[in-house]
């Protein structure tokens, strides 16, 4: 049962992250008038940092709550999936190296997921 909870926790945590980022990114790009991620906008960068940190923290928290044990290693797995998502995004855009958006997700996501898992561990009953 522990393996099932761990797997479900990782899947649910990553799903929370992906849904939040997938929902907010198009809204943010339209709001800040950016048509593609090759054009740089400092306001969009700060917005992306903000919602990536919030989404990853919530994803890590959900992972920890569902798994109930080994929260930090499982949140690390969610973070690894975030880095993989950034790599896939980079490949989809045809970039030879990561752009600022991919670096935002890969840089802030895993650390924030670990933070969220730490919070779930501290609030465990």
N, C-alpha and C positions, 0 to 999 in steps of 0.2 A: 504494500500500500504506500510505503514511503516513496518508492520510485515513481509511482503514478502521480502522487501529490507533487513531487519535484518537477516532473515533466509538465503537468498541468500548470504549475506555478510559472515555469519559464515561458510556456506558450501564452498564458494569460498576461503576464507582465509585458512581454514583447508586443502582444496585440494591443494593450492599452497604449503603449508608446506609439506604435505605428498608426493607430486610429487618430490619436490626438495630433500627431505631426502631419499626417495625411489630410486631416480636416483643416488645420490652421494654416498650413503653408500656402495653399492657393488664395486664401483670404488675405494673408499678409502680403503676398506678392501683388495682388490687385490694389490693396490699400496703399502700398508704398510706390505704386506705379512702375514696378519692375516687370519687364516682359519675359526675361530669361535670367538665369543665374550667372550669366557671364558679365552682365552689367552689375557693378558693385554699388550698393546703397548702404551707408552706415546705419541708417534707421532700420532697414530690413535685417541687417546683421544683428543688431541689438534685440530686435523682436525675435529672430530665430534663436538667439542664445537663450532668451527668456523662456520661450515655449518649449525648447528642447530640454532645458533643465527641469521644468515643471513636469513635462511628459515622462522623462526618464526617471525622475524621483517617484512619480506615481507608479510607473511600471515596476520599479524595484520594490516599492512598498507592496504592491499587489502580489508580486512573486513571493516575498517573505510571508505575507499573510496566508497565502494558499499552501506554500510548502511547509511552514511551521518549524522547519529545522534546516540547517545548512543554508541559511538565508543569503549570506555573503557570497559563497561560491556560486550559488544559483543566480544571484543578481549579476555576478561576473559573466555568467553564460549569456544572460540577457544583453549585457554590454558588448560581448563579442558578436552577438547577432546585430547589434546596432552598427558596429564597425563594418560588418559584412553588408548591411543595408547601404551604408555610405559608399562602399566599394561598388556595389551594383548600380547605385545612382550615378556614380562617376562613369561607369562603363556605358550606361544608357545615354548619357550626355556626350559620349565620345571624347572624353577628356583623357589626356595622357597622364595627368597627375591630378590629385584631388583639388577641387576648388574650395572656396571659402565655406560653402554650404556643407560639403562633405566633411570638412575639417571641424566644423561646428558640431555636427552630430557625433563624429568619431572622438572628438576631444572632450566634450562635455557629457555626452550620453552615459558612458560606462561609469564615470565617477559619480554622477547623479543617481544612477541606478543603485550603486553600492550605498549611497547615502540613504536612499529610500528603504533599502533592505535593512540598514542599520536602525532606522526609525521603527520599522515593523518589529525588529528584534527587541528594541527597548520598550515597546508598548505591548509586548506579549503578556498574556495573563497566565 
